[in-house]
Amino acid sequence: MRDLCVRVGYLCCSIFSFSGSMFLLCMGTLLRLEPRFLPKAKTPESSSNSCFITAALYAILCVVCAIMWRRKLVMNKISTKDPLPSELFGTTMSYYDWDDSEEVAPLVAKTHSKKSPSIQHL
């Protein structure tokens, strides 16, 4: 269970680091190109540089976490391709394996007993 948490932790860390670095790149670009959109920024040039440096740190963290996640998978000999549900249960039935005959079995078995005459025939 702990191993699963570690693997998921590395993956979550890399995903959140990637999204953080993209957000900070956008903020740094916005501060650099259009500082009037963020009026409370007193020094937009310095703030944009800080955003770019922090985005680079997040990108490095993303790469490190992705490498650690991949290394953990290789150490445990876990394939990155998850098994299909049919492989888990040992069935190989697919759409093409079904019998596609035109004959349809009746839902109710026919009885060969002599029917009593109905009221209409009397």
C-alpha positions in Angstrom: 0.0 0.0 0.0 2.9 2.3 0.8 4.4 1.6 -2.5 1.2 2.6 -4.3 1.1 5.9 -2.4 4.7 6.6 -3.3 4.1 6.0 -7.0 0.9 8.1 -7.0 2.7 10.8 -5.0 5.5 11.1 -7.7 2.9 11.2 -10.4 0.8 13.8 -8.6 3.8 15.9 -7.9 4.9 15.9 -11.5 1.4 16.9 -12.7 1.0 19.7 -10.2 4.5 20.9 -10.8 3.8 21.0 -14.5 0.6 23.0 -14.1 2.3 25.4 -11.6 5.1 26.1 -14.0 2.7 26.7 -16.9 0.7 29.1 -14.7 3.8 31.0 -13.6 5.0 31.2 -17.2 1.7 32.8 -18.1 1.8 35.2 -15.2 5.4 36.2 -15.9 4.6 36.8 -19.5 1.6 38.8 -18.6 3.7 40.9 -16.2 6.4 41.4 -18.8 4.2 42.3 -21.8 1.2 43.9 -20.2 1.9 45.3 -16.7 -1.1 47.5 -16.7 -3.4 44.5 -16.4 -2.0 43.9 -12.9 -2.1 47.4 -11.3 -1.0 46.3 -7.8 2.4 45.0 -9.0 4.8 47.8 -7.9 7.7 46.4 -9.9 6.4 44.4 -12.8 9.9 43.7 -14.2 11.2 42.2 -11.0 7.9 40.3 -10.4 8.1 38.8 -13.9 11.7 37.7 -13.3 10.6 36.0 -10.1 7.7 34.2 -11.9 10.2 32.9 -14.5 12.7 31.7 -11.9 9.9 30.0 -9.9 8.5 28.5 -13.1 11.9 27.0 -13.9 12.2 25.6 -10.4 8.7 24.0 -10.8 9.7 22.6 -14.2 12.9 21.0 -12.7 10.8 19.5 -9.9 8.3 18.1 -12.5 11.2 16.4 -14.4 12.7 15.0 -11.2 9.4 13.6 -10.0 8.7 12.1 -13.4 12.1 10.4 -13.4 11.5 9.1 -9.9 8.1 7.8 -10.8 9.4 6.1 -13.9 12.3 4.6 -11.9 10.0 3.3 -9.2 7.9 1.6 -12.0 11.0 0.0 -13.4 12.3 -1.1 -10.0 9.0 -2.9 -9.3 8.8 -4.2 -12.8 5.4 -2.7 -13.3 4.4 -2.1 -16.9 3.2 1.3 -17.9 0.5 -0.4 -19.9 -2.3 -1.6 -17.6 -3.8 -5.0 -18.4 -7.1 -5.1 -20.1 -10.1 -6.4 -18.1 -10.2 -9.4 -20.4 -6.6 -10.2 -19.5 -7.4 -10.0 -15.8 -10.2 -12.6 -15.9 -8.7 -14.8 -18.5 -11.5 -14.3 -21.1 -10.6 -13.5 -24.7 -14.2 -12.9 -25.9 -14.5 -9.9 -28.1 -17.1 -8.5 -30.5 -15.7 -10.6 -33.4 -15.9 -13.9 -31.4 -19.7 -13.8 -31.0 -21.8 -16.1 -33.1 -23.6 -14.0 -35.7 -26.1 -16.4 -37.0 -29.4 -15.3 -38.5 -31.4 -17.9 -36.8 -33.0 -16.9 -33.6 -34.1 -19.4 -31.0 -37.7 -19.0 -29.8 -38.2 -17.5 -26.3 -40.9 -20.0 -25.4 -40.8 -23.7 -26.3 -43.6 -24.8 -28.6 -45.9 -27.5 -27.2 -47.4 -30.0 -29.6 -50.6 -30.7 -27.8 -54.0 -30.5 -29.4 -55.6 -27.2 -28.6 -59.1 -27.0 -27.5 -61.4 -25.1 -29.9 -61.8 -21.5 -29.1 -65.2 -19.8 -28.7 -64.8 -18.3 -32.2 -64.6 -21.7 -33.8 -67.7 -23.2 -32.1 
